[in-house]
Amino acid sequence: MIMKSAAIVLTSFFLFFGPLYAGDKPLVVKAPVTSVNVYLNAAQISHSVKVKLKPGINKCAFTGLAMNIQQGHVSLRNLGSAELLTLSLYKISDMTDVATLHDDVLSAIGKSRDSLLIVEKSISRLSYEIAGLDLEKNMLVKNDDIIPNSKTISLEELKLTTAYYRERYRDVNLEIDSRKKELDKLKKLKVKLLKSAFSTENENEENLNFSVIIAEVNNTGAEFTAEPLLVYIAKESGWIPVYDVFSSNNKSLKLEYGAKILNNTGIDWNKQTITLSTADPFAYYAAPDLEPFYIGGYSYGKYNKYSNKDYDDYDQQQQKQQNPNEEDIFIPDHEIKFNLTKAYDFKSGLVPVYVDVTSYDLSPEYVFRCAPKKEQQVYSIARIKDWEKLNLIDGEANIYNNGIFLGKAYIRPSDIEDHLELPLGIVDYVYVKHRLVSEYSGKKILAGDIVATRNYEIKLKNTGTEKIVIELIDQVPVSEESSVKTEGVEYTEGGEKDALTGKITWKVELGPSSEKSYLLKYSVTYPRKRGYSPFSTYKVKKTRSKF
């Protein structure tokens, strides 16, 4: 379930409620991870542990939490008869001055507090020393007039003066380098101490964002044991699909749906049965409504709208601040959700974990396609209907045919119309030849224009033992200018011509050990002064070394 930010108002400051707990240290609670829902660019993490609540106001400091917890997306539930008064999220970065932290946060840091304060004093001292050395360095550089005006000095004095400047400039630079190295070590030590204090670990060494959540709970009755559930949304996590497609003898097809899951939240998810979702955990939801359904062009994003219009500006602002490590994809306007049945360990870091999601045994229509003008090969293609039921989203697919890896394809459901097509490689028992019949092709000048005639022959031969149907594709030029005309188009009977694209398609039935030929003829008339040939084969742009 996605949390609504209106469920609990979070404050980044501490509210003082009087002498009931003045000076009391909070109870430090380190609750284990109990469940994880992974979204496309975040994760909803739940923690739970038993806590004794004494009569009166209890303060609990939850530690061992993920980094980059999002403000406004935290809740604490299951408090029994107790009442939640405040819930405060404190964020501590590697640049935070620990000495300025709230007393409750310092109490949560525990044994690492004194060590951190000592390290911070050393960091401050070194920073000031480096600043002083930089100032001296600038003075040495600016003081280039080492011989005062109207003063005559001997050559020996000049040598001593220049030697001093040279040696001092060198020594200052060496001291700066030495102190910077020492400063880097201290900063890394501070990060190590912070990670230890907050029981977190990830691959980052800077720009860290540790979190402590402090709850104030009022127990008006006798002491009892509650099992509160802490739930929040954290960034530095997400999932992408990975597909493996296995085809066998153009008769059966299996699609294995996997996922790569990233957990760089700073805490491990051990023995967790993850839920994967395409929902937006940061969206504001309201009762559904419908906007006008416009057709006639692509206008992505105008789905049935479930977000409150008051927050449209907020959503746009969030999009502008998109992480450079994220990408935009199009997904259905309903949530796609997978509940994994197997428990996995997800160590925090930058290495994603591959998991099995589901698999589908499909019975696609196998078609054969050939465009010999471009490539004189016949390709086998699996055509899948009702692909919407597969809950696909944008991702790479590894294609295997008869146990052989053919390569990768990219599945982009937002571009699919009637059916999903997956290429399954070259059919090696069908031969194709596409040739220009030169004796019926050529150029001539007519009334200042050039008329170029092309006559092509296409031959297909099936050396296999079964009948196949091939979708044969060729084309004639399509003019975008009135001065260029395509005329005299002739082609073998049975072809269907698309007037908009110039594409001609034949459905070719080839029995075992049989062959067929197809002809295509057309003329192009274009101005003689145009200075180019529409039939030039020099149209592919490449990059080469220049030397």
C-alpha positions, 0 to 999 in steps of 0.5 A: 500500500502506498502511503499518503503524505497526509496520513501523518504530518512530519516535522523536521524539528523537535516539539517540547511538551513540558516536564513529563520527559524533560531531559529524558533520553529516547529509547534507541530502537533498531527494528529489523526489516520486515517487508519491502515493496520495490518501485521503479525508482524507490522502495517502501521499507517496513520495520517492526519490533516489540517495544515496552511503552511506559505510562506517560510520554515515551520517546523512541529513536529508530535507527538502522534505517535506510538512507535518503528517506523521503520527507512526508512519506513516513508513518508509524502504526500498530501502537495499540492503545497509545497515541502518536504525538509527533514523528520527526525525521532527522537527516544527517549527511557526511557534511553535517556538524555533529556538534550541532545535532539535537540531543535526541539524535546525539543519544541515538548515535551512542558510542560513536558520538565522542569519536565523531566529535574528535574527528570533526575537531581535527577536520576543522583544524586541518581546514583552517590550516589549509586555508592559511597555507593557501593565503600564504601561497597567494601572497607569494604569487602576488609578491612578484616584485621582490626588489624594492624600487630605488634599491640596489641589491647585489647578485648574491642578495638576489640569489638568496631572495629568489631561492627563498621564494622558490623554496618557500613556494615549494614547501607551502605546496607540499604542506597543502598536499600533505594536509589535504591527504590527511583531511581526506583520510579524516573525512573517510573516517567520519563516513565510516563512523557515521555508517557504524553509528547508523548501522548502514552500508553502501558504496557511496563515500560522499553525499550520504544521507543518514536518517533517524526517526524519533517518535513521541508516543503517549501511553495513558494506561499501564505499561504494555508491549507494543509492536509498532510498524515503521514504514517509509519510502527511500530512494536509491532503489528500483527495478528493471525487467530482464526477459529471456525468450526461448524458441524451439523449432518455430513451434513453441516459445517460452518467455521468462520474466526476470528483474534486476533489483537495486538496493543502494539504500544503506541497509541489507534486505535479508530473506525478503520476499519482495513485491515489485510494482510500477506504481508511483509512491510519490503521486497524490491520489484523488477520486478518479475522473476522466479528461477529454479523450483526444485522438489524431496524434500522440499525446502521451500522459493524457491517460485517465487521471487519478492525481489531484489537479492541485498537485500538477505543478508539484509533479512537473517540478519533480520531473524537472529534478529527475536524477541523471541515473533515471530514465523515462518510460511509458507504462500502463495507467494501471499498476503492474504488480508482482509478488515474488514467492521466493525469499532473497538476500539483497545486500546494499550496494551498486550491484543489482540482484537478479530474481525470477519473476514469472514465466509464460508458455506461449503459442505464437504465430510464426511468420517469415519475413524478408526485405532483400533490398536491404538484406538477402536473408529470411528471418523467423519472427514470433508474433504474439497476440494478447501481449497485454496480459503479459504485464510487460514494461520497457526492457531488454530481451535475450533471444535464444532459438534452438538453444543458440543465443542470437542476440538482444532485442528491446521490448517497448510495449508503448510502441506495440499496436496489434501484436508483439513481434520477436525476431528469432534469427535467420532461416538457413534453408531459404535462399534469397537473391535480389538483383538489378536486371541491367538489360532493362534498366538505365537512364535517358534524357527527356525534355531536360529531365532524366528518366531513370528506369529500374527493373529488379528480380527477386528469387526465393528458394525453399530447400526445407522439407515443409511448406512456409509462407514468407512476407516478402517486402520491397519498395518503390521511391516516394516523391516529396517534391513536385519536380520528382515523379515515380511512374510506370510502377509494375510488379508481380501479381499478388503484391499489395502497395502502400501508397503512403510509404511505397512499400510492396508486400507479397505473401509467398507460399513456398512448398518443399524444394520449390522456388519462385521469382518476383519482378518489380519495375518503375521509373523516376523522373527528376531534373537534370540540374539536380546533381544527384541520383536517387539510386545512389547507394552512398547513403549510409553514414559512418565514422572513421579515423582521420589521420 
